[in-house]
Amino acid sequence: MSVFSDLLSEYITMKDVGVYPLSQFCGLDRSSMYKIINGKRTPSDEDVVRKMAQFMHLTPQEKLDFMDAFYIAQMGAEVYYRRKSVRELIETFSRREGRKEYIFAEMEHAQLEMNGGG
């Protein structure tokens, strides 16, 4: 079994969800859903995973964990975590760049005030 199928099984049990209604809601036949639950197949795309999350009424954190598990199943843990680290690094620099612009604007404003132009 995969991380995704383990988590899906856990949520199905925890949320007391029927497999047949879930498969109908997601547009899958029951045998495909059982293959996904048993880790023999992963969903074809993230829209199906989002429908699963919606049907099971997952909390925002549960949905994040569920989507992470799906991406890990799709691309492998090593690739997923490497990409996640790069994304977080880029986001960190983006946030810092935004702060720098704010700080530089404040400095320019302060300099104008000191020179009597504010």
C-alpha positions as CSV (number, residue, x, y, z in Angstrom):
1,M,0.0,0.0,0.0
2,S,1.0,3.6,-0.6
3,V,0.9,6.6,1.7
4,F,-2.1,7.8,-0.3
5,S,-4.0,4.6,-0.1
6,D,-3.3,4.3,3.7
7,L,-4.5,7.8,4.3
8,L,-7.6,7.3,2.1
9,S,-8.5,4.1,4.0
10,E,-8.0,5.9,7.3
11,Y,-10.3,8.8,6.2
12,I,-13.0,6.4,4.9
13,T,-13.0,4.6,8.2
14,M,-12.8,7.7,10.3
15,K,-15.5,9.6,8.4
16,D,-17.7,6.5,8.0
17,V,-17.9,6.9,4.2
18,G,-19.3,4.2,1.9
19,V,-17.0,3.2,-0.9
20,Y,-19.8,2.9,-3.5
21,P,-21.3,6.4,-2.9
22,L,-17.7,7.8,-2.9
23,S,-16.9,6.1,-6.2
24,Q,-20.2,7.4,-7.7
25,F,-19.5,10.9,-6.6
26,C,-16.0,10.8,-8.1
27,G,-17.2,9.3,-11.4
28,L,-15.3,6.0,-10.9
29,D,-16.5,2.5,-10.9
30,R,-16.4,0.6,-7.6
31,S,-13.6,-1.7,-8.7
32,S,-11.3,1.2,-9.6
33,M,-12.0,2.8,-6.2
34,Y,-11.1,-0.5,-4.5
35,K,-7.9,-0.6,-6.5
36,I,-7.1,2.9,-5.3
37,I,-7.9,2.1,-1.7
38,N,-5.8,-1.0,-1.8
39,G,-2.8,0.8,-3.3
40,K,-2.9,-1.0,-6.7
41,R,-3.7,2.2,-8.5
42,T,-3.5,5.9,-7.9
43,P,-6.1,8.4,-9.1
44,S,-5.6,9.7,-12.6
45,D,-5.6,13.3,-11.7
46,E,-6.0,15.7,-8.7
47,D,-9.6,16.5,-9.6
48,V,-10.6,13.1,-8.5
49,V,-8.7,13.5,-5.3
50,R,-10.3,16.9,-4.6
51,K,-13.7,15.2,-5.2
52,M,-12.8,12.5,-2.7
53,A,-11.8,15.2,-0.2
54,Q,-15.0,17.1,-0.8
55,F,-17.2,14.0,-0.4
56,M,-15.5,13.0,2.8
57,H,-15.8,16.5,4.2
58,L,-12.1,16.7,5.1
59,T,-10.9,19.6,7.2
60,P,-8.4,22.0,5.6
61,Q,-5.5,20.3,7.3
62,E,-6.7,16.8,6.3
63,K,-7.2,18.0,2.7
64,L,-3.6,19.3,2.7
65,D,-2.3,16.0,4.0
66,F,-4.4,14.1,1.5
67,M,-3.2,16.2,-1.4
68,D,0.4,15.8,-0.2
69,A,0.0,12.0,-0.1
70,F,-1.5,12.0,-3.6
71,Y,1.5,14.0,-5.0
72,I,3.9,11.7,-3.2
73,A,2.2,8.7,-4.7
74,Q,2.3,10.3,-8.2
75,M,6.0,11.4,-8.2
76,G,7.7,9.6,-5.4
77,A,8.7,10.9,-2.0
78,E,12.2,12.1,-2.9
79,V,11.1,14.2,-5.9
80,Y,8.1,15.5,-4.0
81,Y,10.1,16.7,-1.0
82,R,12.8,18.2,-3.2
83,R,10.2,20.2,-5.2
84,K,8.5,21.3,-2.0
85,S,11.8,22.5,-0.6
86,V,12.5,24.5,-3.7
87,R,9.0,26.0,-3.7
88,E,9.3,27.0,0.0
89,L,12.7,28.6,-0.7
90,I,11.3,30.6,-3.6
91,E,8.3,31.7,-1.5
92,T,10.7,32.8,1.3
93,F,12.7,35.0,-1.1
94,S,9.5,36.4,-2.6
95,R,8.3,37.4,0.9
96,R,11.7,38.9,1.7
97,E,11.8,40.8,-1.5
98,G,8.4,42.3,-0.7
99,R,9.7,43.4,2.7
100,K,12.8,45.0,1.1
101,E,10.7,47.1,-1.2
102,Y,8.7,48.3,1.8
103,I,11.8,49.0,3.8
104,F,13.4,50.9,0.9
105,A,10.2,52.9,0.4
106,E,10.2,53.8,4.1
107,M,13.9,54.9,3.8
108,E,13.2,57.1,0.8
109,H,10.3,58.7,2.6
110,A,12.4,59.3,5.7
111,Q,15.2,60.8,3.6
112,L,12.7,63.2,1.9
113,E,11.4,64.3,5.2
114,M,14.9,64.9,6.5
115,N,15.7,67.0,3.4
116,G,12.5,69.0,3.9
117,G,10.7,67.5,0.9
118,G,8.2,65.4,2.8
